[in-house]
């Protein structure tokens, strides 16, 4: 006997946070400019229910130089999101739009340790 199952019952109710097509295009455009300059060599993208991350690396085997994080608070609407720029674990900048972070990365923000 076959039993009919509703796929809706098996889908996750929470939407996974992800970068939009426009955001991915902006990030990859920045990435390609930095690769051309010889500053970056690899990237990775990951996401889950509340966070999407775009990591950039100087070498594939190292920890990320910078990470752009798109975050939506649990229970918040899809429009309520923030973007953050990290160098390692240090948050360098935060805002409501991705373009501010891209501008900061283009000016080669570097973490100064003293």
VENDAWO-V359796 format. One record per residue. N is the residue number from 1. BURIAL is 1 if it has 9 or more other ideal C-beta (glycine too) atoms within 8 Angstrom, else 0. Layout:
# VENDAWO-V359796
n:N burial:BURIAL
n:N burial:BURIAL
This chain:
# VENDAWO-V359796
n:1 burial:0
n:2 burial:0
n:3 burial:0
n:4 burial:0
n:5 burial:0
n:6 burial:0
n:7 burial:0
n:8 burial:0
n:9 burial:0
n:10 burial:0
n:11 burial:0
n:12 burial:0
n:13 burial:0
n:14 burial:0
n:15 burial:0
n:16 burial:0
n:17 burial:1
n:18 burial:0
n:19 burial:1
n:20 burial:0
n:21 burial:0
n:22 burial:0
n:23 burial:1
n:24 burial:1
n:25 burial:0
n:26 burial:1
n:27 burial:1
n:28 burial:0
n:29 burial:0
n:30 burial:1
n:31 burial:1
n:32 burial:0
n:33 burial:1
n:34 burial:1
n:35 burial:1
n:36 burial:0
n:37 burial:0
n:38 burial:0
n:39 burial:0
n:40 burial:1
n:41 burial:0
n:42 burial:0
n:43 burial:1
n:44 burial:1
n:45 burial:1
n:46 burial:0
n:47 burial:1
n:48 burial:0
n:49 burial:1
n:50 burial:0
n:51 burial:1
n:52 burial:1
n:53 burial:1
n:54 burial:1
n:55 burial:1
n:56 burial:1
n:57 burial:1
n:58 burial:0
n:59 burial:0
n:60 burial:0
n:61 burial:0
n:62 burial:0
n:63 burial:0
n:64 burial:1
n:65 burial:0
n:66 burial:1
n:67 burial:1
n:68 burial:1
n:69 burial:1
n:70 burial:1
n:71 burial:1
n:72 burial:1
n:73 burial:0
n:74 burial:0
n:75 burial:0
n:76 burial:0
n:77 burial:0
n:78 burial:0
n:79 burial:0
n:80 burial:0
n:81 burial:1
n:82 burial:0
n:83 burial:1
n:84 burial:1
n:85 burial:1
n:86 burial:1
n:87 burial:1
n:88 burial:0
n:89 burial:0
n:90 burial:0
n:91 burial:0
n:92 burial:1
n:93 burial:1
n:94 burial:0
n:95 burial:0
n:96 burial:0
n:97 burial:0
n:98 burial:1
n:99 burial:0
n:100 burial:1
n:101 burial:1
n:102 burial:1
n:103 burial:0
n:104 burial:1
n:105 burial:1
n:106 burial:0
n:107 burial:0
n:108 burial:0
n:109 burial:1
n:110 burial:0
n:111 burial:0
n:112 burial:0
n:113 burial:0
n:114 burial:0
